[in-house]
Amino acid sequence: MKELNLKKLVEDLRNFKPLIRKSSISELMQIVKTDSLEDAGFIRIGRRVIVLSCDGIMEWIVKKFPRAAGYYSVLANVQDVVCKGGRPVGFLYVISSPSVEKRKKIAEGIKEGLEKFDIKFLKAHTHPDTSYHSIDGMCVGLAKKVLRSNTAESGDHLLLAVDLKGTFTKGRILNAFESTSQRTNEEIRRQIEGMAKVAERELASAAKDVSAPGIVGTTAMLCEYSRVGALIDLKKIPIPPGMDLREWLLTYPSTCYVLSTKKPEECSRTLSKYGLHTAVIGRIIPEKKVVLKSGKRWEIFMDLNKESIFGFRK
């Protein structure tokens, strides 16, 4: 087996466009007076917590794959709600495109997503006279307790929960591993319920949805927001059949969460029971560095004392 070139892997992950584009997040935070870097917002009303996510799809994807863009608009927003411990209930969207054909394809993808995740259509708006193509969605969910993204603590175990049954597609900017189309509605509801149970039973300190920046990039985002670091053992990361590690780390998995937990066995047992593959892939460390380890070799992926994924000045 060819030996992993750890330095080259770190270089590829650091130059990964879906991670680099996160640096624009800080630009507007001071203007709107927020310090939140959560996957989804939440507000408690009585005994319930309303969980709200909003997200958009890259324009090149909307232009080239409008139906897939509609589906992923639902998927991305749903997973942002799920990683908080929320149960998705409804979806809203804005379609912008001068093309009737593209608008219809986007809507078809959204309809497929609503059916797959068994959530209600709530409201929509259409811009038919724009010079661009976009789909922006918002998911509403309900939770009893919420998993935050800024509460990972030194000494916690780093747990990955993922669906490894899916289809891999190699892309121009990022790869995609789509597992939801392989699952029934019941299986998907069970996976969602597993994350809700983890939140309600307080089995994790923090959680984040693994999205376009991939497993390492998402872990680094969790660490920066929690003001900690992480040691990731690359050999412990579960990989779908037929893929190699580098390919997998540069992939957007449709169902994948990274959790920080003091109860790895119980947390893993709960998520496995509800249909997710789990593995402890490292630990949260007090030094604000994200370190990748492979056997006896290691490399610093990012020094969060000096660098910021979100574009904050150090």
N, C-alpha and C positions, 0 to 999 in steps of 0.2 A: 504493500500500500504506500502511495506517495506521501512523504512527510509534509505536514501542513506548514506553509510559509506564513508564520504568525505576523511578521512585520508587514507583509503585503496584504494580509487580511485586514489588519488594523487600518492600513492606508485606504483600502477599498471602502471600509465601513465609514471612515471619517469623511470621505469624499462622496458619500451616497447622497444624491440630490434630495430624496424625501426627508433626510435628516437635516441637511444644510438649510433647506427652505424654512425650517422651524425658527431660524434666527430672526425672522421678521415679526415674531409674536410680540416681542417686548416693545416694538415701536408705538403701539397704541395703548398699552396698558396704563401708562402714566396719564394719558389724556382722559381715559374713562375711569381713572382712579380705582384700579383693581390690582390685586396681587395673586389672583386665582389662576392656576395653571391646571385645573382639573379637566378630565375628559368630558365631564358633564356638570352642569350647575344643579343645585338642589336647594329646596326651601321646605321647611316643615310647616304643615298646616294641620293642626290637631294631632292625631295619632299617625298621620301619614306624612311621608316625605315625597314631594313632587320632584322628580329627576328629569332634567331637560338637556338635550344635546342638540347642537346645530353644526352642520358640516357641509362642505362643498367638495365637488370632484374636479380634478385637474381638467382644464379645458381641452387639452389634446385627446384625453380619453373620451370626453363627451362628443367631440367632433368625429372621432374614428369609431367609437363603440357606444353609440347613444343608448341602446337598450341595456348594455352592461352597466353603463354609468347610472342609469335609473335604478337598477337593482342594487348597485354598491352604495348609492345614496341612502337607501333604506338600511342596508347591512351595516355601514359604517356608523350611522347614528344609533342604531339598535345596540351595537356592541359597546358604544360609549356609555349607554344607559346601563347595560348588563354588568359592566365591570365595576360599577358603583354599587351593585347589589340590587338594582332596580328591575322591575318586571315591565317591559315595554307594553304600552296600551294603544298609542296613537301616533300618527305621522302627518306632518305638514310639509309642503314643498313649494319652491318657486322654480319654474322652468323658463329659461331665457334662450331664444333662438329665432332667427329669421326664417328657418327652414321648417315647413309644416311636417315633412317626413321625419326630421330629427326630433321634433317635439312629440310626435306620436310614438316613436321608438322609445324615447325616454320614459313616457307615460306607461308604455307596456312593461318596461323594466321595473318601474315603481309598483305597478299592479302585481307583478310576479313576487316582488319583495314583500309586499303587504300580506299576500296569501301565504308565503313561506313562513313568515314570522308571526302570522295570525294576529295582526294589529289593525286598528281601524284607520281609515282615511278621515282626516279631520278638516283640512282646509288646503287650498292651493291658489297660486297666482301664476299667471302666464304673461311673459313679455314677448310678443311676437315681432317686435320691430327693433331688436337690438342688432349690434354689429358683431356680437360674440355668442358663444354657445355655453350654457351652464345649467347645472342642476344643483340647487341648494336645498337641503332638507333639514327637518327638525323632528326629533322623536321625544315623546312624552312618556314617562314611566312612573310607576309607583313603588315605593320602598318602605320598609319598616325601619331599617338601619342602613347607613351608607358607609361604603368603603372609600376613604379619601386616598389621594395620591401624594400627600405631603407628610405622611405619618410613619414612613418606614424608619425603623430604629436599628442602630448598631447591634449586631449579634443575631438579628433576625435571619431566618433561612430564606433564600430566594427560590421561589417555587414557580415553575412554568406549568400552566394548564392549557392543553391544546387538543384540537381534533386533527388527527393525522390521516384521516380517510378523506381524500379529496383529489382534485385535478390541478396539476401545475401548468402555468402558462408563463412563458418567458416574454418579458416586455422590453420596450425601448428604454424606459427610465427605471422601472421597477418590475419585479416578477410578482405573480399572484398565485396563491394556493387557495382554491375555492373548495370548501368542504360542505357548505350548507346545502348545495344542490344534491349532494349524495345522501342527505338526511331527510327523514320524514318530519312532518310538523311536530309530531309527538317527541321525537328524539331531540329536536331543537328546543322545544319547551322544557325538556328535562335538563339540558345543558344550562339554560337560563336559570332554572330553578336551583341548580347546584351553586351558582354564584350568589343567588339570593340567600341560600342557606348559610353559606360562608359568612356573609355580612351579618345575618341575624344571630348566628351563634358566636360571633366575634372571634372567628378562627384565623383572621388575617389582620395585620397592622395596617396594610395599605395594598392597593391594587391599581393596575393600569392595563388598558386594552392595548395589545400589540398591534399597531397599525402600520402605515407605510414605512416608517423608519426602521422596522424590523425588531427582532428580539433584543439585540444589543443596544440599538438606538433608543428603544422604548425604556429599557432598564436605566439607561443614562438619564433620560428625562425624569423618571421616577426619583432617581438619586439627587439630581439637581434641585428638584422641588422640595425634597425632604432634607436637604443639606447633609447628605451622607454619601458614602461611596459603595462600591460593590466589587466583589471578587467573583467572576464568572468562570466556571470550569467548562470549557468548550466540549470536553469529552462526555459531559453529562447531559448535553442538550439533545432531546429526542428529535429525530429527523424522519420525515416521511419516506417511505420506501422509494428507492430510485433516485433520490436527490443526494447531493453532497453538501457538506457543511457550509461552504462559502455561498453556494447558491441559495441555501435555506436562510442564511442570515441576511441576504439581500432580497428577501421575499416578504410580501404583505400576506400574512395568513388570515383567512376570513374569521376563524374562531380560535383566538389565542389570547391568554392573559398572563401577566407576570404579577406575582403576589409576594409580599413580604410578610413572613409569619413566624411566630414563636411556637406554633403548634403544627409543624409540618406533617406529622403522621395523620392527625385528625383532619386537617385541611385537605390533604391528599386523598384520604379515604372518602371524604364527603364528595369531592369533585369527581373522583373515579366512579363512585356509585351513580352519579348523574350523567355519566357518559363522556367524561373528558380524560384524556391521557395526562398524567402528571409526573413531574420529576423535579427533585431538588437540584438546581443547577449552580448554586453558589451561596454566598452569604452577604449580608449588608455589613459594611465596615465603617469605622468612624472617620478614617481618612477620606476626604472628598475626592476620591479617584475611582474611575471605573477600570478595573484590571481584568484582562483576558488571560486565562491560564490553559495550557495544553501540556499535560504531563508535568515535567519539571521546568518547562519554559513558560515565560509570562511576558506580557507587554501591556503598557498603559494605553488604553483606548482613549481616555480623556481625563485630564486633570481639571476638575471642577473648581479648584482654588483659583485657577488662572483663566479658564475657558467657560463659556456659557453656550449651551445649545440654543437657548431662547433669545440670545442676542443682548443680554445684559452686560454692561461694562464692568470689568473687574479691576 
